[in-house]
Amino acid sequence: MKHIHSYYTPNDLYNKIINGLKKLGIDLADVTPDDLQPVDEFHIRGDAATNELIALSHFTSNMHILDVGCGIGGSTRRLAHEIGCRVTGIDLSDEYIDVAQRLTELLNMQQRVKFHACSALDLPYADNKFDGIWSLQMNMNVEDKLGWLKETCRVLKPGGRAVLYEVCGSKNTPQYFPVPWAQDSSMSFLIPPEEFREVITSAGFDIEVWNDKTDLAKKAFATVRKPVGEPNLPVLGVYLLVGDDIGTKAYNLHRNLDEERVSLIETVAIKPKAS
Ligand SMILES: C[S@@+](CC[C@H](N)C(=O)[O-])C[C@H]1O[C@@H](n2cnc3c(N)ncnc32)[C@H](O)[C@@H]1O
């Protein structure tokens, strides 16, 4: 797990984001979630996907939601902003959690949005604590998927909903590397959608929604070409989180999608009410 932690530890990330905002002429006193979107929603289709997931969630303002593998908290904050609920985000990366907290303070959302650095496999919370679970594109880095999902199910209240948006394997192997979530195959643990579905139910959930979003992912990456020469990077982008080779990573993701080596699944799983 150590190499996964160091992959997601970019160094001085908060200042890089602040400098980016300044370069774009954004007044730090008036920063909005939309201003941060290019850098803080680190999943396929960014806030468009987040908004679709919010619509599926049925979360309400009186709820407390756990975001598992929250990164620097973009969709954590968006969820709190759109629904009005409390959200706690956890992530393996201490630096991401530090940045998540500081960006949340910048947006003055710290009353409702909190963060904690820990592993998704060992959550420091009591059984049945949270009203809902939100977890976006983290499973790729987790080898023990049953352990992760059992732990997630444990902290969710009976009847609660878990919204998962995850990259899976597909018909063909191996995948091309590097990709946005992994520099090489030692950090990436993809299983095909059917297997992912079985692990979710083995962990104790019932599946309510199961949507294959691979075609939308393919469209989003359709125009990505193999990078040549020096990278031409925007002022703010997820390259700040995982490196200047983001062009190669995006190109490999495009190839993996097109050649049916990866797929993208959106699902809502429910913890059954105790009988
Ligand atoms: C591709 S990013 C997605 C971040 C965020 N969910 C988003 O959509 O912006 C994957 C995240 O999973 C986190 N992660 C990987 N393995 C983890 C684990 N075992 N426990 C907690 N977080 C983990 C990484 O640190 C990283 O922030």
The ligand as a Tripos MOL2 file, in Angstrom:
@<TRIPOS>MOLECULE
LIG
   27    29     1     0     0
SMALL
NO_CHARGES

@<TRIPOS>ATOM
      1 C1         -8.5450    8.3540   -8.6950 C.3       1 LIG1
      2 S1         -8.5020    9.0230   -7.0920 S.3       1 LIG1
      3 C2        -10.2190    9.4410   -6.8410 C.3       1 LIG1
      4 C3        -10.3870   10.5010   -5.7730 C.3       1 LIG1
      5 C4        -11.8100   11.0080   -5.5340 C.3       1 LIG1
      6 N1        -12.7260    9.9520   -5.1820 N.3       1 LIG1
      7 C5        -12.3250   11.7680   -6.7400 C.2       1 LIG1
      8 O1        -13.1830   11.2370   -7.4370 O.co2     1 LIG1
      9 O2        -11.8680   12.9120   -6.9500 O.co2     1 LIG1
     10 C6         -8.2880    7.5800   -6.0670 C.3       1 LIG1
     11 C7         -8.1350    7.9110   -4.5770 C.3       1 LIG1
     12 O3         -8.2390    6.7080   -3.8100 O.3       1 LIG1
     13 C8         -7.3500    6.8350   -2.7000 C.3       1 LIG1
     14 N2         -7.0630    5.4990   -2.1790 N.ar      1 LIG1
     15 C9         -6.4470    4.4670   -2.8140 C.ar      1 LIG1
     16 N3         -6.3940    3.3910   -2.0150 N.ar      1 LIG1
     17 C10        -6.9900    3.7420   -0.8380 C.ar      1 LIG1
     18 C11        -7.2540    3.0710    0.3930 C.ar      1 LIG1
     19 N4         -6.8820    1.8000    0.5970 N.pl3     1 LIG1
     20 N5         -7.9010    3.7490    1.3530 N.ar      1 LIG1
     21 C12        -8.2810    5.0290    1.1850 C.ar      1 LIG1
     22 N6         -8.0580    5.7230    0.0430 N.ar      1 LIG1
     23 C13        -7.4250    5.0870   -0.9450 C.ar      1 LIG1
     24 C14        -6.1410    7.5410   -3.2790 C.3       1 LIG1
     25 O4         -5.3130    8.1170   -2.2950 O.3       1 LIG1
     26 C15        -6.8140    8.5560   -4.2080 C.3       1 LIG1
     27 O5         -7.0660    9.7660   -3.5460 O.3       1 LIG1
@<TRIPOS>BOND
     1     1     2 1
     2     2     3 1
     3     2    10 1
     4     3     4 1
     5     4     5 1
     6     5     6 1
     7     5     7 1
     8     7     8 2
     9     7     9 1
    10    10    11 1
    11    11    12 1
    12    11    26 1
    13    12    13 1
    14    13    14 1
    15    13    24 1
    16    14    15 ar
    17    14    23 ar
    18    15    16 ar
    19    16    17 ar
    20    17    18 ar
    21    17    23 ar
    22    18    19 1
    23    18    20 ar
    24    20    21 ar
    25    21    22 ar
    26    22    23 ar
    27    24    25 1
    28    24    26 1
    29    26    27 1
@<TRIPOS>SUBSTRUCTURE
     1 LIG1         1 GROUP 0 **** ****
